């Protein structure tokens, strides 16, 4: 989620490939400190029936959002957190009115499989009550199928616009998923889990993307569709392009995207395999800078400045003000991953840096004295900012402006140090990664 001193030291000690391997195996990373930090978030480990007892209280939603922010700031499993964010947008589900179902989806599907297999992630998401409710498939029945899920499955989750499907495919796929629903809140231990209702399923013959699905397939019809889509070259292209955009940028060369697509096809959609290809040294070296979305900007600033978080409410307000509040994108296409969408909202981004470093965000504090410990001059402080926040790659013009802001040395230096850190967060080069 952003550079900090411990992460930079780790990368240097492990070397390039060792560092990639380290983060591609998050279960081997000791994140017990993160677990301890979240120990008081009681709903994170609850079953759906247990969560239902908190209906209308907002507790489930609040704990999921706050845990997401804290994990981004503190978790040592940083690549996992980035990919959880990626798949959260790819399979976007607005949490409003879906608190319990979305919390289960995040915990048991997205977080477990964010670095696993795309076909598995796709199949479990299709059975997720959160997705079934959000896209309306929970009441799709034979004779009156709901096409919304089928359409988004093709357009947003697999083949993409222009992937080669037709309206007829949408209609036939909708028939395949009739009867896919979930157990209601009064169903005891089964509440909130996937349910197939055979009496509501269309048992007729279907034709999907040139494949004939024989009659009487029942529940298997939906799985057959998911297998067809997972193996389709258009899906491989769509997922490869999105992963490359996420990791390398919007201007990723087609040759790189094709190599990630090949990794998808040869590994049956293994996410780690695609990431390994996307993050080859030569691909990273050629990648153009990426504009940080607000969540990434705020988290990267807090990580670089070793910001201490004791409460999250004010940070949530900042994310709302910047249009990037977790799980609240209103449409099923997820928060945009395009600079053109975000680069018009600069003033609140700049304000965030000043608010954070001057102690004006309740519950988030930056110890500027610890940050500058041992740096006695404006020159040394500018160097410290360069190393700690920019990895030694801050443009010299920006560095010199911040050095000048730390002058004259002596009286009032504490306030200028805070202001200098705020300026660094607002610096043009910190807006990109």
N, C-alpha and C positions, 0 to 999 in steps of 0.2 A: 504493500500500500504506500510505501515511500521510504526513502533513504533515511537511515539513522546510523550512528557510529557503530553500535554492535553488529548491525547487519552488514555494514561495509567491511568490518574486520573479519566477519565470518566468510564473506565472499572471497576476500583475499587469501584467507587461510585454506579454504577448500579448493580454490581454483575454479575456473569456469564450469567445467563439466561436473565436478564434485558438488558445486553449489546448486546446479540444476537438479542433479540426482537427489540431493538433500531435500529440496522443496517438493519434488515429485513423490516423495514418500512421507507424507505428513504424519502418518501413524507412528513413525519412528522419531518424530520430533517431540521432545518433552515440553508439553504445554500445560503442565500441572499448575503453574502460577495463574494461567488464564482460567483454568477450571476453578481455582480457589476464588478468584475475583468474581466469578459468576455463581458461586455457591448459594448466595441468598436469593437468586432468581428461581423461585420454586417451580414456576410453571414450565420451565424449559425441559424438565424431565418427566412431565406428567403425561399420562395417557389422555386420549380425547375425552372419554367420559369424566375424568378428573377435571380437565380444563373447562368442561361445560358448566361446572358449578360456579365458574367465575363469569358467566354470561353477563354482558352489559356493564361489567365493571371496568373494562379497558385494561385489566392487568396483563392478560396474555399478550395483547398487542404491544403494550408498553415494554414488557420484558423482552420480547423478541426484537423490537427496534433498538432498545438500549444495549442489548447483548451484541447486536450487529455492529453498533458503533464501537463498543469496547473491544470486541474481537479485532476489528480493523486497526485500532490503535495499539493494542497490547499483544495480540497473539503472535507467537513465533512462527505460525504456519501461514506465512504471508501469501504464498502462491495459492494455497487453498482458498484463502479469503478472497483473493482476486477472482478466482474461478467460480466461487459461490456467487459473487456479485454478477459475473457474466451470465451464469445459467438462471439466476433470479430474473434478469431482464429477458433472457431468451424465452423462458417459460413464465412470462409475467402474469402475476395474479394480484390484483388490487386487494389489500388486506381489509378494507372497509367491509364490515358485516361478515367477514370470513376469518375472524381472528384465530379460532381454534384450528380450523382446517388448514389455514396457511401456516401456522406454527408447526403443525405436524409435517406438512409438505417440506418446509425449510429444513427441519431437523432430520427427518427419516429418508428423504429423497435427495434434495439438492446437496446437503452437506455430506452425505454418505457417498454420493456418486459423482461429485463435481470433478474428480480426477479419475473417474472410472471409465465406463463404457457408455457411449451415447445411446445405442439401442436400449440398454437397460434403463437409462435415465428417461428416455422417451416413453418406454412402456410403463414404467411406474408413474410417470406424470399423467399419462392417459387414464390411469386408474385412480388418480388422486381425487378424493372428494372435493378438494379446493378447486381443482381445474374443472371437474364435472359440474360444479355449481357455477363457477365464474363464467364458463362458456356455454352454460345452459344444457349440457347433454344429460343431466340427471333425470330429466323428464322426457327424453327422446324415446318415442315408441313406434312400433310398426304401424305403418299407415300415416304417421305424422312425425317423421324424423326431424330433429332439429339440426340444421345444416351448419350452425355457427361453429361448433367444435371442429367439424370436418374441414371447413374452410380455413380456419386458423391453423389446424394441424398441417395443412399443405403449405399455406402462405408464410406462416411465421415459424413453425417448428421444424419443418423438414425441407421441402423442395424449393421454397421461396417463389416470389413473383417471377413469372417467366420460366419456371422450372419444367413446364411441359404438361401440366395437368389441365383439365377442362372442367366446365361446370358439371358435366355429366359425372366426372370422377368425384366431385364434391358430393353430389346427390347419392351416388352409390356407396361412398365411404360413410356417409351419414346413416345409411341403412345398416351398414356393418356394425355400427356402435349403438344401435337401438338396444335398450335394456341394460345399458351400462349406467349404474346409479350408485347409491350409497345407503348405508343403514342410518336411520334417523336417530335423533338424540335419545329417544326412549327405548332404544334397542339393547340396553344393557351393555355388556362388554363389547358387543359388536358395533356400538354407536360410532359413527364417523369413519367407518371402514368401507372399502369397496364392496359393492354387491352387484351381481349379475342376475337380472330378472328375466328368466327364459320366456315367460308369458308375454313380455313386451318386446321380444326380439323378432326382427324380420327374418324369417327362415328361408326366404327365397334365394335364387341364384343372383349373384352380383358380378359386375364387371368393373375392375379397378385397374387403370393404367395398363390395359392390355391383358391382365390376368383374369381368369374365370374363377370365381369363388363358388364352389358347388353349394346346392341347397342343404339345409339342415346342419350347418356348421356351428350354430349357436355362438357361445362365447368365443370360440376360436376364430370367428370371422374378424373380430377386431384385432386379434393378435396377428392374423395373416396380413392385414393391412399395414400394421406397424412394421412387420418384417419386410414387406415390399418397399415401404418408404425408407427404412433404415439402409437397405441395400442399394437404393436408387442413386445413380451418379449425380443427379441434380441435388440430392440431399448432401452428398459428399462435397459438392462444390459450394453449396450454401453455407454449410457448417465451417468449411475450411476458410472461406472468405471472412466470415464473422470472427473466427478465432484470430485470424491474421490482423484484422482491423483492431481487435481488442488488444493484442499484444504488440503489434508492430506499427499500426497506423492505417489511416484511410488510403494512403498512397502506396500500399504494399504492391510490389510488382506481380504481375500475373504469374510469372514463373515460380515465385515463392508460394503463391496460393495453390498452384497446380501440384507442387511438391507436398503440401499439406493435404490436399485432396487425395493424392496417391497413398499417403500414410493412412488416411481414413479407410480407403478401400482395401488396402492390404492387411489392416489390423481389425477389420470389422468395427470401425468406429471407436477405437481405443483413444481416449482423450489424451493420455500421457504421450502416446506415440505422435499425435498431432502437435502437441506442445514442443516436444523435443525437436521436431523438424522446424517449426516456426521460430524457435529460439536458437537456431544455429548461429555461431559467432558471426558469420558473414551476413546473415539476415539482419541481425541486430546492428551491425556496423553500418549497414546501408539504410536503416530505418530513419525516417524523418521524425522530428519532435512531434509529440502528441499533446494536444490541449487537455488539461486536466478537467474532468467534470467536477462540480463543486464538492461532492463527497470525497473524491480523491485528493483534491486540493486541501481540504480541511484536515483530513487524516494525515496526509504527508507533512503538513506543517506541524501538527501535534507530535508526530513521531520524530521529526528532525529536531524539535525543540525540547524533547523529553517532557512534554506537557503531562501534568498529573490531572487525572479526571476523578473527581469525587462524586459528581452528579451529572446527569446527562440532559436534563430538561432544557437548559439554555442552548446547548449544542443542537438539540432537536429543533429549537426555534430558528437557529441560524440555517439549518438545512432546509427548513420550510421556506424561509425567506429567499433562499437561492434556488428554489424549485427542484430540490433533489432530496426529498424526504423518503427514506427507505420504505418500499412496498406500497407506495401511494401513487404510482403512475396510473392515470385513469384508463388507459387503453391497453389491450393485450400485447402490444408490440414492445413494451419495455422502455425505460428511459433511453433517449437517443444517445448513440455513440458517435456523434458527429460534432466537430468543432463549430460548425455553422449554427448549430442550435444553441450552444452555450456561450459563444463569445460576445454576445450582446449584453450579458449580465455582469459587467465588470465592477460597478460601484460596490455592490454588496460583497464581492470577493475581496476587493481592496480593504473595505471596512473590517472584514473578518480578521485580517492580520493585525491591525491596530487594536481591535477589541481584545483579541487573544493575548497579545503580549503586554497589554497594559492592565490586565486583570479585570476586564469588563465583561467577561463571559462567566457567569456564576458556575462554579463547579469545575472550571478548567483553569489551571494555573501554570505559568511558566516561570521557573527560577532563573532569572537572567544572570544573577550573580554566579550560580553554579555553571551556567553555560559559558560565561566568560572567565571562569577561574583560571588564573595564571596569565591571562592576556591583559597586559598593563597599558598598552597604547592603542590609539585608534587604528593604527596599521595592524597590530596583532589581533584586534577584535574583528577587523574586516577579514583577516585571514581565517579566523575561527568560524565566522559565518560561512565563508566560502567552503571550508572543509566539511563542516557539520551539516550544512543544508544543501550544498551543491556538489559535494564530492570533489571539490577542487576545480570545478569546471564553470564557475561563475564568470560571465563576461567581464572583462576588465573595466569597462565603462560603468557597469552597474556596481561593481565592487568599489570603485573609487567614489561613486556618489554616496554609497553607504558609509565609507570611511570618512568622507567629509561631514556627514551628518553626525558623526561621533566627535567632531571637533567643536569648540576647543576642549582639550582634555582638562579634567579637574572638576570644577564646580558644576553641579547638575548632571554629572555624567550618568547617574543611574537612570534618570528619565530618558536621556539620549540613547542609552543602551537598549531600553525597551522599545523606543521608537525605531531604532535601527533594525531590530528584529522584526518589527511590524513591517517596515519597508522591504525587508528581504522577502517576507511572505508575499508581499504585493509586487515584487519585482517581476518584470516581464518574463525572465527566464524561469522563474519558479512556477509560473502558470503552465509550464510545459514539462513534459518528461520524455 
